[in-house]
Amino acid sequence: MDLIPKPGYTARLDQDQAKARDLPAEVRDRIAAAAESMLQAPTEETAGALFAELRAAGFDQ
């Protein structure tokens, strides 16, 4: 198994990380709460709530 990322992949991660840092604290807190809920009870509803928060924050690509 090749663990070296494809060219451009890490650049995308870097862009997403920078975008996440620039989010208002309120948005980051909502995403963190949704992620924690999904970890505690992994259901379709909690996953959907996390994806909805991520999409609302602009991570919909």
C-alpha positions as CSV (number, residue, x, y, z in Angstrom):
1,M,0.0,0.0,0.0
2,D,1.4,3.4,-1.0
3,L,1.0,5.9,1.8
4,I,2.4,8.9,-0.1
5,P,-0.4,11.3,-1.0
6,K,-1.1,12.1,-4.6
7,P,0.2,15.5,-5.8
8,G,-2.2,18.2,-5.0
9,Y,-3.9,16.3,-2.2
10,T,-1.9,17.8,0.7
11,A,-2.4,21.3,-0.9
12,R,-6.2,20.7,-0.6
13,L,-5.8,19.7,3.0
14,D,-3.8,22.8,3.7
15,Q,-6.4,25.0,2.1
16,D,-9.2,23.3,4.1
17,Q,-7.2,23.7,7.3
18,A,-6.6,27.4,6.6
19,K,-10.4,27.8,5.8
20,A,-11.2,26.1,9.1
21,R,-9.0,28.4,11.1
22,D,-10.7,31.4,9.6
23,L,-14.2,30.3,10.6
24,P,-15.9,32.2,13.4
25,A,-15.6,30.4,16.8
26,E,-19.4,29.9,16.9
27,V,-19.2,27.9,13.6
28,R,-16.2,25.9,14.8
29,D,-18.0,25.1,18.0
30,R,-21.1,23.9,16.2
31,I,-19.0,21.6,14.0
32,A,-17.1,20.3,17.0
33,A,-20.4,19.6,18.8
34,A,-21.8,17.8,15.8
35,A,-18.6,15.7,15.5
36,E,-18.7,14.8,19.1
37,S,-22.4,13.8,18.9
38,M,-21.5,11.5,15.9
39,L,-18.6,9.9,17.8
40,Q,-20.8,9.3,20.8
41,A,-23.8,7.9,18.8
42,P,-22.9,7.1,15.2
43,T,-26.3,7.2,13.5
44,E,-27.5,8.5,10.2
45,E,-29.0,11.5,12.0
46,T,-25.8,12.5,13.8
47,A,-23.7,12.0,10.6
48,G,-26.3,14.1,8.7
49,A,-26.1,16.8,11.3
50,L,-22.3,16.9,11.0
51,F,-22.4,17.0,7.2
52,A,-25.0,19.8,7.4
53,E,-22.7,21.9,9.7
54,L,-19.8,21.3,7.4
55,R,-21.8,22.3,4.3
56,A,-23.1,25.4,6.0
57,A,-19.5,26.3,6.8
58,G,-18.6,26.0,3.1
59,F,-17.0,22.5,3.1
60,D,-19.3,21.1,0.5
61,Q,-16.9,20.1,-2.2
